[in-house]
């Protein structure tokens, strides 16, 4: 049975609406942390001008491959193994990078490694799109996000909702400039940086 995330089902259309506006030029999208593979399958089918490359840790690749096979989209590649802390990423360059719901489950050193890797591989004027819960100016954007953060930190102290100021400063160190901050349903945000 294919892995399935109800959250992916709920958020895919609001995310797609923004991606359709921002990712207009043909190119390659590197997806970091593709999870179940649902986003990759859905977005590739609706963004046919883009070659979509889903990546994740080894234990998630089989589930992603099932979504890829069922999607049957010519522009959707087989999933590749990616550990953001490794110097050896499976893709040397990308026109766009997309990640959803990863920054709050990674430890901060892994978040730093992800941004550094994106900064090294993104083409000039390429875009990095990060979706998920993000605090604004050091404050939770909702009580539900505060409770979610507490649950994450109880499970693993390195997890937690990140602050936009910290992400923006990290991105700047990696050669990325914030160009958009889109509000999403359920108090999530889609932050977009350009190289």
Order of alpha helices (4+ residues) and beta strands (2+ residues): alpha-beta-alpha-beta-alpha-beta-beta-alpha-beta-beta-alpha-beta-alpha-beta-beta
